[in-house]
Every structure is written in structure tokens, then in C-alpha cells.
Amino acid sequence: MAQDLFQYDKMVERALRGVVRDALARVAQEGPRGAHHFYIGFATGMPGVVIPDSLRERFPEEMTIVLQHQFWDLEIGEESFSVSLSFQKQLERLTIPFAAIRSFADPSVNFALEFAEPPAAEPKAVGSLPAPKPAA
């Protein structure tokens, strides 16, 4: 078999990540519609992932978030998205590059995508947020 110089697998993966981006962009623009909701699994150690240190400690490799009823300020960029979610009654802002996404599902319509595992990244303090200080 000839060598794949076009890297079709990477083209398909980029296109499918575009589906995720488009779905999130519709929700950001129009709000949640019908019963649609998303489960998004992502690699927490990937460059560009911004999550609080407390979440990175609890989920050093992978984390899944749910965008259904309680999420705020969903913003979509070319390479990443940001959303505010509540963790233990504390509102936290997360930024997730599309390249860090490992899985995306909309169970309301039995739709799911799995992505190739991203290359291993060394844990970095960059992109981390300090843990919130206890209220006095």
C-alpha cells in the first residue's frame, strides 16, 4: 500500500472537531435547544487547557464536563472554547482547546465522536488558576 502523504486521518479528525465547534457555536448563539446537551471529555494536560488547580489535581489526565442546564458565558474561538461551570457551588471558568477534546456526545440524539488520543504533554503550571481562597 502506498504511503498516505495527504494524512487523510488528520483531515477527517480536523473536520470532526469542526462539527464540535459548530454545535457549541450554535448553543452559544441560540442557547440550548430542545433536549440537546453535551458531554465533552478532554485531556487536562494539553497546552492551552485553563482550569483551576483544584480540578487539575482531581483530574490530572482527563475530565468530562456536561453542558446541559447550568453553564454560563459559553464563548467559542477558532482554536478553543470557554465556559463557566459550577463545581461544589463555586463558579469556575474553563478554557478548552478543540485539540484537547477526546470525546463529544449528545445523548439526546444518540450522537458521539471519539478522537485519537492527543500526544502526551508535560504538566505545566501555565494555564492553571490558583485555588480560591477560603472566605473569611
C-alpha positions in Angstrom: 0.0 0.0 0.0 1.2 3.5 -0.8 2.2 5.9 1.9 -0.6 8.4 2.8 1.1 11.7 2.1 -2.1 13.6 2.5 -2.7 12.4 6.0 -6.4 11.8 5.4 -6.9 10.7 9.0 -5.8 14.1 10.3 -8.0 15.8 7.8 -11.0 13.8 9.0 -10.2 14.5 12.6 -10.0 18.2 12.0 -13.3 18.1 10.1 -15.0 16.2 13.0 -13.6 18.7 15.5 -15.3 21.3 13.3 -18.6 19.6 14.0 -18.0 20.0 17.7 -17.1 23.7 17.2 -20.2 24.3 15.1 -22.5 22.6 17.7 -21.1 24.6 20.5 -21.3 27.8 18.4 -25.0 27.2 17.8 -25.6 26.8 21.5 -23.5 29.9 22.3 -25.5 31.9 19.7 -29.0 30.4 20.1 -29.0 28.9 23.6 -29.7 25.2 24.3 -32.4 23.8 22.0 -34.8 21.0 22.8 -33.3 18.1 24.7 -29.8 18.6 23.2 -27.0 18.5 25.7 -23.3 17.7 25.5 -20.7 15.5 27.3 -17.2 16.7 26.5 -14.2 14.7 27.6 -10.8 16.4 27.3 -7.2 16.0 28.2 -6.4 18.3 31.1 -2.7 18.3 30.5 -2.8 19.6 26.9 -1.3 23.0 26.2 -3.9 25.7 26.3 -6.2 24.0 28.8 -7.1 26.5 31.5 -8.7 25.0 34.6 -8.4 25.7 38.3 -5.5 23.9 40.1 -8.1 22.1 42.3 -9.7 20.5 39.2 -6.3 19.7 37.6 -5.4 17.9 40.9 -8.6 15.9 40.8 -8.4 15.1 37.1 -4.7 15.0 36.2 -5.3 13.3 32.8 -8.8 13.6 31.6 -12.0 15.3 32.7 -15.6 15.2 31.3 -17.9 18.2 31.6 -21.6 18.4 30.8 -23.2 21.3 29.1 -26.9 21.0 29.8 -28.8 23.2 32.2 -26.3 25.1 34.3 -23.5 26.6 32.3 -22.8 30.2 31.6 -20.8 32.5 29.3 -20.1 30.0 26.6 -17.7 31.6 24.2 -16.3 30.0 21.0 -12.9 30.8 19.5 -11.2 29.5 16.4 -9.0 27.1 18.5 -10.8 26.8 21.8 -13.9 27.4 23.8 -14.5 28.8 27.2 -17.4 28.2 29.6 -18.3 28.9 33.2 -19.5 25.9 35.3 -20.3 25.4 38.9 -18.1 23.0 40.9 -19.0 22.5 44.6 -21.1 25.7 44.4 -18.1 27.6 43.1 -18.3 29.2 39.6 -15.2 28.4 37.6 -14.1 29.5 34.1 -12.6 26.7 31.9 -10.9 27.2 28.5 -10.5 24.0 26.4 -8.7 23.9 23.1 -10.6 21.8 20.5 -7.4 19.8 20.0 -7.7 18.6 23.7 -11.1 17.1 23.2 -11.1 13.3 23.3 -14.8 12.7 23.2 -18.0 14.6 22.4 -21.5 13.2 22.8 -25.1 14.5 22.5 -27.1 11.6 24.2 -30.4 13.2 23.3 -29.9 12.2 19.6 -27.5 9.2 20.2 -24.6 11.1 18.6 -21.0 10.6 19.7 -17.5 11.2 18.5 -14.2 9.8 19.8 -10.9 11.4 18.9 -7.4 10.0 18.7 -5.5 10.5 22.0 -3.6 13.7 21.7 0.2 13.5 22.1 1.4 13.4 25.8 2.0 16.8 27.2 4.2 17.6 30.2 2.2 19.0 33.1 2.7 22.8 33.2 1.7 25.5 35.7 0.9 27.7 32.7 -2.9 27.7 32.1 -3.6 26.9 35.7 -5.6 29.1 38.0 -4.9 29.4 41.7 -7.2 27.7 44.1 -9.8 30.1 45.5 -9.1 31.4 49.0 -11.5 30.5 51.8 -14.0 33.2 52.7 -13.1 35.0 55.8 
